[in-house]
């Protein structure tokens, strides 16, 4: 090979190395933030519970990075993922590390064993179950949420006496205002027991009315008013006069007595 040709090859090689170094330098300065660590989730939780996930983000480059979005996913496979929400990640200078704890709510529809996945999103990237990110080593067993519960309130009105019971839930109330916690969807059947010298005036509620048993299913907090009135009897006395003297009988009184 001629000397001229050798010099051309050397210049081309130096030029290629220069381009490579410039590319490496440029990439090191513009590299995005990365997920360094993610804490394991709790081993068990109910759907709807809130959990704390600690994520460490760092900037391996030399320049300050732009603000990105941290997205947390609950993943079972590449095809099943539930969002745990997004959180802003602040700008980081070159080599800086940021550790933050994020509070996330488990979706109500999630059931079974899941891992938590953390991804950083920008305008050009999105977080998926199989995309770039970091997945927790530990799993969380998500169980169904507890059944909803409602408050049953029974109020007594009137000057009579009585009792209200429900054999299904064990509710028993003899006056004033009574409450009981009952699960959503449970059947309620309130029956009345009328006390002495009293009569039942009926139920008052959006759930029932009238004087028969009060039956409904608990779908919300429910108040039922039971009216018990005292029974009043009017007694009329007939008086006959006898004897040879003079006199008169007058007056009258309404009073209570057993039937």
C-alpha angles and dihedrals in degrees: 000000000000122000090245091054091048091053090051091052091048092050091049091050093050090048091051092049090050092052090049093051092048090051092049092047092048093048092049091054097047101039113132128237117279137207107250102178140356124197122235115258121238112283094240137019139153124248107266094031122124120237134189119233120185115209128185117206125187140182110227092184132080101242129069113267127225123251112280134184122250112213123191121204133190104218134186098168140343089280102042119063134148123199118242092189138263132274132191117250112209126228114281127202121227111300094002122142128207125192118191135169115225125201112216134177119227111234115252092234095057117110132168136016117342141167126215118242125196123201136171115228130199134168090283102039136053134193119251136165091256101031132095113307144087126279126205117250093220127069132223122217107218114202129187117281118256115268115270116258132210136195120245112202123189118191125193120214132176133050096274132093131244148126134245120205140173114200092193098060097021093244113164125173130168103182147327114040124325131183136194133182111235128180121250114274096016116141117244124198114181117195127186132222113200116220129221117294089009140106132201116249097190142257125295118197144106085250099056146346143184126059103289126088114310107234129177144125121257109248099144141001104302133194121198123189118208118196121208118177130189116251115239125198125192115216121201117198122204114207125193122197123222137169133056099280131094125251148118140223123217142161135056138215137202113218141163126259136158115272 
